[in-house]
Structure formats: C-alpha cells, structure tokens
C-alpha cells in the first residue's frame, strides 16, 4: 500500500478495498420475483383468450430459493398439461436468469377455461 501526502504534510494511507463478496447483499423483494414469474407465464402462453385475465403469481423466497405459484386462464380446447409444463419451464428459466434464484417449485393453477366464442351459441 502506498502512502498519500496531503497539502499539510500529513501522511494518509488509502483505505483498503473490501472484496466484492464481503460488501453486503442484494435482496430482491418477493413481489419483484412474482412480477418476473407472471411475465414469464405470459411469454410462455402467448396471447390470452379474449375475456381472460392475465396470469399472476405469488412467491415465497427463502434465501436464494423461490417457490412460485402461477394462476392463469386458458383457452379450451387445448393440451392443458403441455401448456402448464411450458409455463413451469419458462418461469424457472426466466427467474433463474433475471434474478439469479433457484426455483424449487412452480405450481400452476388453472383458474378458468375459456371456450371458443365463435358462432355465438351451442348446437347439437
């Protein structure tokens, strides 16, 4: 370490730098993780049915691990299992990449199925 002299003749030693891992911690709020998860679900599903609500998520974070529950509505008929699997994959990938958290669980809850609206009524 080199000494630095001031204008008054006093010698001052520069402060030692603190290694990055010891400077502190960044905490990402649960609601931020929930917004990332909801956006990832929207990306996985594509455009929603006409009168459907956008997907939303709730999150529980413990240290660097998140448990996520996604609530969504789907058009029907569709492969519900495949759509839910796509949501789980995308949410896990995006939360891991954007907030650097491990996702231990993604539970997908289908709140409502929307039948096609073309034609106006049911026929036999």
N, CA, C and O atoms as CSV, one atom per row, in Angstrom:
chain,resi,resn,atom,element,x,y,z
A,1,UNK,N,N,0.846,-1.157,0.000
A,1,UNK,CA,C,0.000,0.000,0.000
A,1,UNK,C,C,0.898,1.228,0.000
A,1,UNK,O,O,1.905,1.260,0.707
A,2,UNK,N,N,0.548,2.224,-0.775
A,2,UNK,CA,C,1.365,3.431,-0.834
A,2,UNK,C,C,0.720,4.523,-0.015
A,2,UNK,O,O,-0.504,4.592,0.100
A,3,UNK,N,N,1.552,5.375,0.554
A,3,UNK,CA,C,1.064,6.484,1.368
A,3,UNK,C,C,0.761,7.666,0.468
A,3,UNK,O,O,1.404,7.850,-0.565
A,4,UNK,N,N,-0.200,8.453,0.854
A,4,UNK,CA,C,-0.584,9.645,0.120
A,4,UNK,C,C,-0.333,10.837,1.034
A,4,UNK,O,O,-0.770,10.839,2.185
A,5,UNK,N,N,0.371,11.856,0.528
A,5,UNK,CA,C,0.615,13.041,1.351
A,5,UNK,C,C,-0.439,14.082,1.040
A,5,UNK,O,O,-0.869,14.245,-0.103
A,6,UNK,N,N,-0.839,14.775,2.076
A,6,UNK,CA,C,-1.802,15.852,1.918
A,6,UNK,C,C,-1.046,17.168,1.859
A,6,UNK,O,O,0.160,17.189,2.103
A,7,UNK,N,N,-1.702,18.235,1.552
A,7,UNK,CA,C,-1.069,19.544,1.458
A,7,UNK,C,C,-0.485,20.027,2.777
A,7,UNK,O,O,0.362,20.920,2.764
A,8,UNK,N,N,-0.897,19.480,3.907
A,8,UNK,CA,C,-0.422,19.933,5.217
A,8,UNK,C,C,0.796,19.149,5.682
A,8,UNK,O,O,1.300,19.395,6.778
A,9,UNK,N,N,1.274,18.222,4.886
A,9,UNK,CA,C,2.431,17.432,5.270
A,9,UNK,C,C,2.080,16.149,5.991
A,9,UNK,O,O,2.969,15.349,6.283
A,10,UNK,N,N,0.797,15.927,6.291
A,10,UNK,CA,C,0.393,14.693,6.973
A,10,UNK,C,C,0.357,13.558,5.962
A,10,UNK,O,O,0.077,13.767,4.782
A,11,UNK,N,N,0.641,12.379,6.432
A,11,UNK,CA,C,0.609,11.198,5.574
A,11,UNK,C,C,-0.688,10.448,5.847
A,11,UNK,O,O,-1.032,10.155,6.992
A,12,UNK,N,N,-1.386,10.150,4.781
A,12,UNK,CA,C,-2.652,9.426,4.891
A,12,UNK,C,C,-2.545,8.160,4.065
A,12,UNK,O,O,-2.079,8.200,2.927
A,13,UNK,N,N,-2.972,7.038,4.622
A,13,UNK,CA,C,-2.967,5.770,3.896
A,13,UNK,C,C,-4.350,5.544,3.311
A,13,UNK,O,O,-5.351,5.698,4.011
A,14,UNK,N,N,-4.420,5.175,2.014
A,14,UNK,CA,C,-5.747,4.917,1.423
A,14,UNK,C,C,-6.412,3.724,2.102
A,14,UNK,O,O,-5.748,2.801,2.574
A,15,UNK,N,N,-7.742,3.771,2.136
A,15,UNK,CA,C,-8.491,2.681,2.772
A,15,UNK,C,C,-8.349,1.411,1.946
A,15,UNK,O,O,-8.313,1.444,0.716
A,16,UNK,N,N,-8.270,0.303,2.652
A,16,UNK,CA,C,-8.188,-0.986,1.965
A,16,UNK,C,C,-9.522,-1.273,1.280
A,16,UNK,O,O,-10.583,-0.974,1.829
A,17,UNK,N,N,-9.469,-1.841,0.111
A,17,UNK,CA,C,-10.699,-2.178,-0.612
A,17,UNK,C,C,-11.295,-3.452,-0.041
A,17,UNK,O,O,-10.589,-4.407,0.281
A,18,UNK,N,N,-12.604,-3.438,0.075
A,18,UNK,CA,C,-13.325,-4.599,0.591
A,18,UNK,C,C,-13.639,-5.515,-0.593
A,18,UNK,O,O,-14.162,-5.047,-1.605
A,19,UNK,N,N,-13.329,-6.805,-0.487
A,19,UNK,CA,C,-13.648,-7.727,-1.591
A,19,UNK,C,C,-15.145,-7.719,-1.886
A,19,UNK,O,O,-15.955,-7.557,-0.973
A,20,UNK,N,N,-15.521,-7.894,-3.157
A,20,UNK,CA,C,-16.940,-7.819,-3.539
A,20,UNK,C,C,-17.848,-8.730,-2.724
A,20,UNK,O,O,-18.967,-8.330,-2.401
A,21,UNK,N,N,-17.417,-9.918,-2.385
A,21,UNK,CA,C,-18.257,-10.849,-1.635
A,21,UNK,C,C,-18.516,-10.427,-0.208
A,21,UNK,O,O,-19.413,-10.964,0.442
A,22,UNK,N,N,-17.746,-9.472,0.295
A,22,UNK,CA,C,-17.903,-9.036,1.678
A,22,UNK,C,C,-18.535,-7.651,1.810
A,22,UNK,O,O,-18.635,-7.129,2.920
A,23,UNK,N,N,-18.956,-7.058,0.717
A,23,UNK,CA,C,-19.501,-5.696,0.743
A,23,UNK,C,C,-20.926,-5.615,1.249
A,23,UNK,O,O,-21.339,-4.572,1.756
A,24,UNK,N,N,-21.669,-6.666,1.127
A,24,UNK,CA,C,-23.067,-6.621,1.530
A,24,UNK,C,C,-23.864,-7.595,0.694
A,24,UNK,O,O,-23.302,-8.473,0.040
A,25,UNK,N,N,-25.164,-7.441,0.718
A,25,UNK,CA,C,-26.030,-8.361,-0.006
A,25,UNK,C,C,-27.114,-7.578,-0.730
A,25,UNK,O,O,-27.517,-6.495,-0.304
A,26,UNK,N,N,-27.566,-8.142,-1.815
A,26,UNK,CA,C,-28.691,-7.586,-2.545
A,26,UNK,C,C,-29.890,-8.472,-2.277
A,26,UNK,O,O,-29.833,-9.685,-2.474
A,27,UNK,N,N,-30.973,-7.865,-1.828
A,27,UNK,CA,C,-32.195,-8.623,-1.568
A,27,UNK,C,C,-33.240,-8.202,-2.577
A,27,UNK,O,O,-33.536,-7.016,-2.725
A,28,UNK,N,N,-33.791,-9.175,-3.264
A,28,UNK,CA,C,-34.828,-8.908,-4.251
A,28,UNK,C,C,-36.167,-9.237,-3.610
A,28,UNK,O,O,-36.377,-10.347,-3.120
A,29,UNK,N,N,-37.060,-8.275,-3.618
A,29,UNK,CA,C,-38.361,-8.427,-2.971
A,29,UNK,C,C,-39.182,-9.526,-3.638
A,29,UNK,O,O,-39.077,-9.758,-4.843
A,30,UNK,N,N,-39.997,-10.194,-2.832
A,30,UNK,CA,C,-40.868,-11.265,-3.335
A,30,UNK,C,C,-41.760,-10.768,-4.468
A,30,UNK,O,O,-41.987,-11.487,-5.440
A,31,UNK,N,N,-42.262,-9.554,-4.348
A,31,UNK,CA,C,-43.179,-9.047,-5.374
A,31,UNK,C,C,-42.476,-8.839,-6.710
A,31,UNK,O,O,-43.108,-8.936,-7.762
A,32,UNK,N,N,-41.168,-8.554,-6.678
A,32,UNK,CA,C,-40.408,-8.430,-7.919
A,32,UNK,C,C,-40.279,-9.805,-8.583
A,32,UNK,O,O,-40.455,-9.933,-9.795
A,33,UNK,N,N,-39.976,-10.816,-7.791
A,33,UNK,CA,C,-39.879,-12.180,-8.317
A,33,UNK,C,C,-41.242,-12.605,-8.873
A,33,UNK,O,O,-41.308,-13.262,-9.912
A,34,UNK,N,N,-42.321,-12.237,-8.194
A,34,UNK,CA,C,-43.668,-12.575,-8.665
A,34,UNK,C,C,-43.962,-11.912,-10.006
A,34,UNK,O,O,-44.577,-12.531,-10.874
A,35,UNK,N,N,-43.535,-10.671,-10.189
A,35,UNK,CA,C,-43.757,-9.984,-11.467
A,35,UNK,C,C,-42.964,-10.638,-12.588
A,35,UNK,O,O,-43.460,-10.776,-13.705
A,36,UNK,N,N,-41.742,-11.037,-12.294
A,36,UNK,CA,C,-40.932,-11.731,-13.298
A,36,UNK,C,C,-41.606,-13.054,-13.675
A,36,UNK,O,O,-41.681,-13.399,-14.854
A,37,UNK,N,N,-42.093,-13.788,-12.684
A,37,UNK,CA,C,-42.754,-15.071,-12.938
A,37,UNK,C,C,-44.027,-14.884,-13.758
A,37,UNK,O,O,-44.281,-15.657,-14.682
A,38,UNK,N,N,-44.827,-13.878,-13.439
A,38,UNK,CA,C,-46.063,-13.628,-14.188
A,38,UNK,C,C,-45.758,-13.260,-15.632
A,38,UNK,O,O,-46.443,-13.719,-16.546
A,39,UNK,N,N,-44.742,-12.438,-15.847
A,39,UNK,CA,C,-44.353,-12.070,-17.214
A,39,UNK,C,C,-43.861,-13.289,-17.984
A,39,UNK,O,O,-44.162,-13.441,-19.168
A,40,UNK,N,N,-43.110,-14.149,-17.322
A,40,UNK,CA,C,-42.627,-15.371,-17.972
A,40,UNK,C,C,-43.803,-16.273,-18.359
A,40,UNK,O,O,-43.784,-16.890,-19.424
A,41,UNK,N,N,-44.819,-16.351,-17.507
A,41,UNK,CA,C,-46.011,-17.141,-17.830
A,41,UNK,C,C,-46.728,-16.560,-19.047
A,41,UNK,O,O,-47.185,-17.307,-19.912
A,42,UNK,N,N,-46.829,-15.227,-19.118
A,42,UNK,CA,C,-47.446,-14.590,-20.288
A,42,UNK,C,C,-46.653,-14.916,-21.555
A,42,UNK,O,O,-47.238,-15.182,-22.605
A,43,UNK,N,N,-45.317,-14.895,-21.453
A,43,UNK,CA,C,-44.484,-15.218,-22.612
A,43,UNK,C,C,-44.694,-16.667,-23.049
A,43,UNK,O,O,-44.730,-16.950,-24.246
A,44,UNK,N,N,-44.832,-17.576,-22.103
A,44,UNK,CA,C,-44.999,-18.994,-22.422
A,44,UNK,C,C,-46.350,-19.279,-23.075
A,44,UNK,O,O,-46.453,-20.162,-23.926
A,45,UNK,N,N,-47.383,-18.538,-22.682
A,45,UNK,CA,C,-48.741,-18.814,-23.167
A,45,UNK,C,C,-49.086,-18.112,-24.462
A,45,UNK,O,O,-49.924,-18.597,-25.222
A,46,UNK,N,N,-48.464,-16.993,-24.726
A,46,UNK,CA,C,-48.847,-16.213,-25.892
A,46,UNK,C,C,-50.104,-15.411,-25.585
A,46,UNK,O,O,-50.441,-15.211,-24.419
A,47,UNK,N,N,-50.802,-14.950,-26.624
A,47,UNK,CA,C,-51.987,-14.123,-26.398
A,47,UNK,C,C,-53.074,-14.889,-25.641
A,47,UNK,O,O,-53.372,-16.036,-25.975
A,48,UNK,N,N,-53.665,-14.261,-24.628
A,48,UNK,CA,C,-54.715,-14.938,-23.858
A,48,UNK,C,C,-56.046,-14.921,-24.612
A,48,UNK,O,O,-56.217,-14.156,-25.561
A,49,UNK,N,N,-56.983,-15.766,-24.187
A,49,UNK,CA,C,-58.332,-15.694,-24.767
A,49,UNK,C,C,-58.919,-14.290,-24.549
A,49,UNK,O,O,-58.464,-13.545,-23.682
A,50,UNK,N,N,-59.916,-13.953,-25.337
A,50,UNK,CA,C,-60.451,-12.588,-25.360
A,50,UNK,C,C,-60.833,-12.037,-23.989
A,50,UNK,O,O,-60.476,-10.900,-23.678
A,51,UNK,N,N,-61.538,-12.790,-23.166
A,51,UNK,CA,C,-62.016,-12.253,-21.888
A,51,UNK,C,C,-61.239,-12.808,-20.692
A,51,UNK,O,O,-61.729,-12.766,-19.564
A,52,UNK,N,N,-60.037,-13.326,-20.932
A,52,UNK,CA,C,-59.239,-13.908,-19.844
A,52,UNK,C,C,-58.424,-12.841,-19.123
A,52,UNK,O,O,-58.026,-11.834,-19.709
A,53,UNK,N,N,-58.189,-13.086,-17.849
A,53,UNK,CA,C,-57.286,-12.221,-17.083
A,53,UNK,C,C,-55.862,-12.673,-17.330
A,53,UNK,O,O,-55.614,-13.841,-17.630
A,54,UNK,N,N,-54.930,-11.747,-17.204
A,54,UNK,CA,C,-53.517,-12.065,-17.390
A,54,UNK,C,C,-53.038,-12.965,-16.247
A,54,UNK,O,O,-53.559,-12.876,-15.135
A,55,UNK,N,N,-52.062,-13.822,-16.507
A,55,UNK,CA,C,-51.520,-14.653,-15.432
A,55,UNK,C,C,-50.941,-13.795,-14.311
A,55,UNK,O,O,-50.406,-12.713,-14.552
A,56,UNK,N,N,-51.057,-14.295,-13.089
A,56,UNK,CA,C,-50.408,-13.628,-11.961
A,56,UNK,C,C,-49.753,-14.699,-11.098
A,56,UNK,O,O,-50.090,-15.879,-11.189
A,57,UNK,N,N,-48.818,-14.274,-10.267
A,57,UNK,CA,C,-48.037,-15.232,-9.492
A,57,UNK,C,C,-47.900,-14.775,-8.054
A,57,UNK,O,O,-47.935,-13.581,-7.757
A,58,UNK,N,N,-47.744,-15.747,-7.169
A,58,UNK,CA,C,-47.382,-15.491,-5.780
A,58,UNK,C,C,-46.092,-16.260,-5.515
A,58,UNK,O,O,-45.868,-17.336,-6.069
A,59,UNK,N,N,-45.252,-15.691,-4.660
A,59,UNK,CA,C,-43.913,-16.237,-4.467
A,59,UNK,C,C,-43.565,-16.259,-2.989
A,59,UNK,O,O,-43.927,-15.356,-2.234
A,60,UNK,N,N,-42.853,-17.312,-2.590
A,60,UNK,CA,C,-42.245,-17.378,-1.265
A,60,UNK,C,C,-40.751,-17.584,-1.505
A,60,UNK,O,O,-40.341,-18.552,-2.145
A,61,UNK,N,N,-39.940,-16.653,-0.980
A,61,UNK,CA,C,-38.493,-16.720,-1.159
A,61,UNK,C,C,-37.847,-17.023,0.179
A,61,UNK,O,O,-38.157,-16.396,1.192
A,62,UNK,N,N,-36.944,-17.992,0.168
A,62,UNK,CA,C,-36.135,-18.302,1.344
A,62,UNK,C,C,-34.685,-18.332,0.881
A,62,UNK,O,O,-34.280,-19.210,0.120
A,63,UNK,N,N,-33.916,-17.366,1.349
A,63,UNK,CA,C,-32.525,-17.172,0.908
A,63,UNK,C,C,-32.510,-16.980,-0.594
A,63,UNK,O,O,-33.095,-16.016,-1.089
A,64,UNK,N,N,-31.866,-17.859,-1.335
A,64,UNK,CA,C,-31.794,-17.719,-2.793
A,64,UNK,C,C,-32.652,-18.740,-3.521
A,64,UNK,O,O,-32.364,-19.093,-4.664
A,65,UNK,N,N,-33.712,-19.217,-2.862
A,65,UNK,CA,C,-34.598,-20.210,-3.460
A,65,UNK,C,C,-36.028,-19.693,-3.444
A,65,UNK,O,O,-36.500,-19.167,-2.435
A,66,UNK,N,N,-36.710,-19.846,-4.570
A,66,UNK,CA,C,-38.091,-19.360,-4.691
A,66,UNK,C,C,-39.042,-20.514,-4.946
A,66,UNK,O,O,-38.750,-21.426,-5.720
A,67,UNK,N,N,-40.194,-20.455,-4.272
A,67,UNK,CA,C,-41.326,-21.340,-4.564
A,67,UNK,C,C,-42.405,-20.456,-5.166
A,67,UNK,O,O,-42.784,-19.442,-4.581
A,68,UNK,N,N,-42.895,-20.842,-6.332
A,68,UNK,CA,C,-43.774,-19.969,-7.112
A,68,UNK,C,C,-45.086,-20.675,-7.401
A,68,UNK,O,O,-45.114,-21.863,-7.722
A,69,UNK,N,N,-46.171,-19.922,-7.282
A,69,UNK,CA,C,-47.495,-20.406,-7.674
A,69,UNK,C,C,-48.026,-19.441,-8.734
A,69,UNK,O,O,-48.138,-18.238,-8.497
A,70,UNK,N,N,-48.349,-19.987,-9.903
A,70,UNK,CA,C,-48.849,-19.187,-11.024
A,70,UNK,C,C,-50.326,-19.499,-11.228
A,70,UNK,O,O,-50.719,-20.664,-11.297
A,71,UNK,N,N,-51.134,-18.458,-11.323
A,71,UNK,CA,C,-52.577,-18.584,-11.570
A,71,UNK,C,C,-52.841,-18.082,-12.987
A,71,UNK,O,O,-52.416,-16.986,-13.353
A,72,UNK,N,N,-53.549,-18.892,-13.787
A,72,UNK,CA,C,-53.776,-18.486,-15.165
A,72,UNK,C,C,-55.094,-19.010,-15.687
A,72,UNK,O,O,-55.739,-19.860,-15.074
A,73,UNK,N,N,-55.479,-18.479,-16.839
A,73,UNK,CA,C,-56.677,-18.908,-17.543
A,73,UNK,C,C,-56.258,-19.342,-18.938
A,73,UNK,O,O,-55.377,-18.736,-19.548
A,74,UNK,N,N,-56.895,-20.400,-19.441
A,74,UNK,CA,C,-56.531,-20.956,-20.742
A,74,UNK,C,C,-57.732,-21.016,-21.671
A,74,UNK,O,O,-58.878,-21.130,-21.234
A,75,UNK,N,N,-57.441,-20.938,-22.960
A,75,UNK,CA,C,-58.463,-21.211,-23.960
A,75,UNK,C,C,-58.702,-22.712,-24.007
A,75,UNK,O,O,-57.797,-23.501,-23.735
A,76,UNK,N,N,-59.938,-23.106,-24.357
A,76,UNK,CA,C,-60.264,-24.526,-24.402
A,76,UNK,C,C,-60.937,-24.806,-25.736
A,76,UNK,O,O,-61.756,-23.988,-26.153
A,77,UNK,N,N,-60.668,-25.843,-26.400
A,77,UNK,CA,C,-59.834,-26.986,-26.014
A,77,UNK,C,C,-58.355,-26.697,-26.256
A,77,UNK,O,O,-57.987,-25.962,-27.173
A,78,UNK,N,N,-57.524,-27.289,-25.416
A,78,UNK,CA,C,-56.070,-27.216,-25.565
A,78,UNK,C,C,-55.457,-28.357,-24.770
A,78,UNK,O,O,-56.143,-29.019,-23.991
A,79,UNK,N,N,-54.188,-28.583,-24.965
A,79,UNK,CA,C,-53.467,-29.585,-24.186
A,79,UNK,C,C,-53.049,-28.910,-22.876
A,79,UNK,O,O,-51.994,-28.279,-22.805
A,80,UNK,N,N,-53.871,-29.044,-21.860
A,80,UNK,CA,C,-53.656,-28.336,-20.594
A,80,UNK,C,C,-52.321,-28.723,-19.961
A,80,UNK,O,O,-51.588,-27.860,-19.478
A,81,UNK,N,N,-52.006,-30.007,-19.963
A,81,UNK,CA,C,-50.748,-30.469,-19.373
A,81,UNK,C,C,-49.529,-29.875,-20.057
A,81,UNK,O,O,-48.577,-29.460,-19.396
A,82,UNK,N,N,-49.561,-29.836,-21.392
A,82,UNK,CA,C,-48.431,-29.285,-22.148
A,82,UNK,C,C,-48.293,-27.780,-21.906
A,82,UNK,O,O,-47.180,-27.269,-21.784
A,83,UNK,N,N,-49.419,-27.076,-21.837
A,83,UNK,CA,C,-49.370,-25.621,-21.592
A,83,UNK,C,C,-48.821,-25.323,-20.198
A,83,UNK,O,O,-48.028,-24.397,-20.027
A,84,UNK,N,N,-49.241,-26.106,-19.198
A,84,UNK,CA,C,-48.736,-25.916,-17.835
A,84,UNK,C,C,-47.249,-26.250,-17.749
A,84,UNK,O,O,-46.498,-25.559,-17.061
A,85,UNK,N,N,-46.822,-27.301,-18.442
A,85,UNK,CA,C,-45.394,-27.660,-18.459
A,85,UNK,C,C,-44.569,-26.551,-19.101
A,85,UNK,O,O,-43.471,-26.249,-18.633
A,86,UNK,N,N,-45.083,-25.944,-20.165
A,86,UNK,CA,C,-44.373,-24.841,-20.818
A,86,UNK,C,C,-44.241,-23.652,-19.870
A,86,UNK,O,O,-43.199,-22.998,-19.828
A,87,UNK,N,N,-45.300,-23.376,-19.110
A,87,UNK,CA,C,-45.249,-22.290,-18.132
A,87,UNK,C,C,-44.211,-22.590,-17.061
A,87,UNK,O,O,-43.420,-21.714,-16.712
A,88,UNK,N,N,-44.196,-23.812,-16.532
A,88,UNK,CA,C,-43.212,-24.172,-15.500
A,88,UNK,C,C,-41.783,-24.003,-16.004
A,88,UNK,O,O,-40.931,-23.460,-15.300
A,89,UNK,N,N,-41.524,-24.472,-17.227
A,89,UNK,CA,C,-40.174,-24.351,-17.802
A,89,UNK,C,C,-39.766,-22.891,-17.965
A,89,UNK,O,O,-38.665,-22.498,-17.577
A,90,UNK,N,N,-40.655,-22.095,-18.538
A,90,UNK,CA,C,-40.329,-20.689,-18.820
A,90,UNK,C,C,-40.140,-19.902,-17.530
A,90,UNK,O,O,-39.221,-19.088,-17.436
A,91,UNK,N,N,-40.993,-20.129,-16.536
A,91,UNK,CA,C,-40.879,-19.416,-15.259
A,91,UNK,C,C,-39.564,-19.781,-14.582
A,91,UNK,O,O,-38.864,-18.900,-14.082
A,92,UNK,N,N,-39.221,-21.053,-14.559
A,92,UNK,CA,C,-37.964,-21.484,-13.943
A,92,UNK,C,C,-36.772,-20.847,-14.645
A,92,UNK,O,O,-35.847,-20.360,-13.994
A,93,UNK,N,N,-36.797,-20.853,-15.958
A,93,UNK,CA,C,-35.697,-20.290,-16.749
A,93,UNK,C,C,-35.552,-18.788,-16.524
A,93,UNK,O,O,-34.445,-18.311,-16.273
A,94,UNK,N,N,-36.645,-18.036,-16.610
A,94,UNK,CA,C,-36.575,-16.568,-16.527
A,94,UNK,C,C,-36.240,-16.089,-15.122
A,94,UNK,O,O,-35.457,-15.152,-14.967
A,95,UNK,N,N,-36.812,-16.705,-14.099
A,95,UNK,CA,C,-36.493,-16.299,-12.720
A,95,UNK,C,C,-35.027,-16.598,-12.439
A,95,UNK,O,O,-34.337,-15.786,-11.823
A,96,UNK,N,N,-34.551,-17.744,-12.881
A,96,UNK,CA,C,-33.141,-18.076,-12.691
A,96,UNK,C,C,-32.221,-17.084,-13.388
A,96,UNK,O,O,-31.210,-16.665,-12.825
A,97,UNK,N,N,-32.571,-16.709,-14.610
A,97,UNK,CA,C,-31.720,-15.814,-15.386
A,97,UNK,C,C,-31.790,-14.363,-14.920
A,97,UNK,O,O,-30.764,-13.686,-14.849
A,98,UNK,N,N,-32.982,-13.883,-14.604
A,98,UNK,CA,C,-33.134,-12.458,-14.302
A,98,UNK,C,C,-32.871,-12.086,-12.850
A,98,UNK,O,O,-32.361,-10.998,-12.580
A,99,UNK,N,N,-33.205,-12.957,-11.917
A,99,UNK,CA,C,-32.998,-12.607,-10.502
A,99,UNK,C,C,-32.022,-13.541,-9.809
A,99,UNK,O,O,-31.810,-13.441,-8.601
A,100,UNK,N,N,-31.425,-14.455,-10.577
A,100,UNK,CA,C,-30.386,-15.337,-10.062
A,100,UNK,C,C,-30.834,-16.116,-8.826
A,100,UNK,O,O,-30.128,-16.183,-7.820
A,101,UNK,N,N,-32.029,-16.703,-8.931
A,101,UNK,CA,C,-32.557,-17.536,-7.853
A,101,UNK,C,C,-32.829,-18.935,-8.367
A,101,UNK,O,O,-33.180,-19.137,-9.530
A,102,UNK,N,N,-32.659,-19.898,-7.470
A,102,UNK,CA,C,-33.040,-21.265,-7.767
A,102,UNK,C,C,-34.543,-21.384,-7.547
A,102,UNK,O,O,-35.060,-20.907,-6.537
A,103,UNK,N,N,-35.233,-22.003,-8.463
A,103,UNK,CA,C,-36.674,-22.210,-8.333
A,103,UNK,C,C,-36.889,-23.665,-7.938
A,103,UNK,O,O,-36.634,-24.574,-8.727
A,104,UNK,N,N,-37.358,-23.879,-6.714
A,104,UNK,CA,C,-37.544,-25.245,-6.233
A,104,UNK,C,C,-38.893,-25.825,-6.644
A,104,UNK,O,O,-39.052,-27.043,-6.718
A,105,UNK,N,N,-39.861,-24.953,-6.912
A,105,UNK,CA,C,-41.209,-25.433,-7.236
A,105,UNK,C,C,-41.958,-24.375,-8.016
A,105,UNK,O,O,-41.908,-23.191,-7.684
A,106,UNK,N,N,-42.661,-24.812,-9.068
A,106,UNK,CA,C,-43.594,-23.940,-9.784
A,106,UNK,C,C,-44.915,-24.699,-9.843
A,106,UNK,O,O,-45.042,-25.685,-10.569
A,107,UNK,N,N,-45.885,-24.239,-9.085
A,107,UNK,CA,C,-47.223,-24.827,-9.099
A,107,UNK,C,C,-48.094,-23.975,-10.012
A,107,UNK,O,O,-48.175,-22.758,-9.843
A,108,UNK,N,N,-48.741,-24.611,-10.972
A,108,UNK,CA,C,-49.595,-23.889,-11.913
A,108,UNK,C,C,-51.041,-24.225,-11.590
A,108,UNK,O,O,-51.425,-25.393,-11.536
A,109,UNK,N,N,-51.827,-23.196,-11.379
A,109,UNK,CA,C,-53.247,-23.386,-11.090
A,109,UNK,C,C,-54.053,-22.771,-12.232
A,109,UNK,O,O,-53.981,-21.568,-12.484
A,110,UNK,N,N,-54.815,-23.613,-12.913
A,110,UNK,CA,C,-55.680,-23.131,-13.987
A,110,UNK,C,C,-56.987,-22.702,-13.342
A,110,UNK,O,O,-57.751,-23.531,-12.849
A,111,UNK,N,N,-57.232,-21.408,-13.350
A,111,UNK,CA,C,-58.408,-20.829,-12.697
A,111,UNK,C,C,-59.677,-20.979,-13.536
A,111,UNK,O,O,-60.773,-21.137,-12.999
A,112,UNK,N,N,-59.514,-20.929,-14.866
A,112,UNK,CA,C,-60.695,-20.926,-15.724
A,112,UNK,C,C,-60.312,-21.375,-17.122
A,112,UNK,O,O,-59.216,-21.085,-17.600
A,113,UNK,N,N,-61.213,-22.079,-17.768
A,113,UNK,CA,C,-61.054,-22.455,-19.170
A,113,UNK,C,C,-62.054,-21.649,-19.994
A,113,UNK,O,O,-63.225,-21.545,-19.630
A,114,UNK,N,N,-61.591,-21.084,-21.094
A,114,UNK,CA,C,-62.441,-20.247,-21.945
A,114,UNK,C,C,-62.743,-20.982,-23.247
A,114,UNK,O,O,-61.838,-21.220,-24.046
A,115,UNK,N,N,-64.018,-21.346,-23.469
A,115,UNK,CA,C,-64.367,-22.000,-24.733
A,115,UNK,C,C,-64.300,-20.988,-25.870
A,115,UNK,O,O,-64.343,-19.780,-25.633
A,116,UNK,N,N,-64.194,-21.473,-27.100
A,116,UNK,CA,C,-64.176,-20.540,-28.235
A,116,UNK,C,C,-65.486,-19.762,-28.298
A,116,UNK,O,O,-66.544,-20.302,-27.975
A,117,UNK,N,N,-65.421,-18.501,-28.710
A,117,UNK,CA,C,-66.614,-17.646,-28.731
A,117,UNK,C,C,-67.208,-17.505,-30.125
A,117,UNK,O,O,-68.199,-16.795,-30.291
A,118,UNK,N,N,-66.640,-18.152,-31.120
A,118,UNK,CA,C,-67.154,-18.033,-32.491
A,118,UNK,C,C,-68.500,-18.736,-32.606
A,118,UNK,O,O,-68.685,-19.811,-32.036
A,119,UNK,N,N,-69.436,-18.148,-33.329
A,119,UNK,CA,C,-70.734,-18.780,-33.583
A,119,UNK,C,C,-71.838,-18.308,-32.654
A,119,UNK,O,O,-73.007,-18.316,-33.040
A,120,UNK,N,N,-71.502,-17.902,-31.454
A,120,UNK,CA,C,-72.495,-17.326,-30.557
A,120,UNK,C,C,-73.239,-18.290,-29.686
A,120,UNK,O,O,-73.678,-17.875,-28.613
A,121,UNK,N,N,-73.428,-19.553,-30.046
A,121,UNK,CA,C,-74.193,-20.458,-29.198
A,121,UNK,C,C,-73.833,-21.906,-29.438
A,121,UNK,O,O,-73.074,-22.225,-30.353
A,122,UNK,N,N,-74.380,-22.781,-28.614
A,122,UNK,CA,C,-74.111,-24.210,-28.756
A,122,UNK,C,C,-75.131,-24.830,-29.685
A,122,UNK,O,O,-76.296,-24.433,-29.712
A,123,UNK,N,N,-74.683,-25.792,-30.434
A,123,UNK,CA,C,-75.602,-26.530,-31.304
A,123,UNK,C,C,-75.429,-28.011,-31.028
A,123,UNK,O,O,-74.386,-28.456,-30.548
A,124,UNK,N,N,-76.465,-28.758,-31.340
A,124,UNK,CA,C,-76.401,-30.213,-31.156
A,124,UNK,C,C,-76.187,-30.891,-32.461
A,124,UNK,O,O,-76.106,-32.119,-32.513
